[in-house]
């Protein structure tokens, strides 16, 4: 007897025909994509079992262009930035949301021309299913690379310039305004601002909130004193303020790290907090609770920022078109003001 010919493998078109759906619906159902009804998904699964269809892994990957990973890219100069408590909380939130979608998290630091080039190649080559970008500065080349990317990109915090299509941010202006208004309500009239980098939108936005509150109270805003978002930078900025404006009786620091540095300088200068100078920070990191005295600060939902960035990215990967999201802030009153 002649040997039986090898059995031909069923095709995706045959699966779709048996299930009574289009080829694209069958493909989305097999790849667990969204926007497929339960009835159609079950019909495709039933057709797969009946026909014995087995998708080829390589063909499946090429068809979906999915890598199973999402990248969190931070534009910065310090390789230890991911150890910063702020970014650590962002990573926790993003990881949890990506895990729910079965996506792995890649961490990338664009700390040099070589690093930025590597990230640009990632964006162009679809080396990930999507990218979350953070800490972009004015004229950052990664902003243009994101505009030209062939994959979904979500911004964590608005960059300087026109707002991108997809971003998650916190109410930086409103939080800074509330912090400054609180200092004024406590009788402070010579309130200075220790700012973050003014080549970032977050640095500018928090200074705008401070300035708006001062002008609204009929007070003259101090010029911005940059502290670079670091504890040493905050200490140096506070020292400069005391040297040029010894009359200062209140300080809004645009993050808790700089506020901690300001407290250190004030203590060294013999200024009592809050009796002589009241201090308010922004972030509500752990350092705010252990500071001496404990720091009044603006709480921002940092872990939620990472989580919502990742959820927005997952929605984009799934073919949805989410809207930008602004997360609220709130003032947490402690002993420093």
Order of alpha helices (4+ residues) and beta strands (2+ residues): alpha-alpha-alpha-alpha-beta-alpha-beta-alpha-beta-alpha-beta-beta-alpha-beta-alpha-beta-alpha-beta-alpha-beta-alpha-beta-alpha-beta-beta
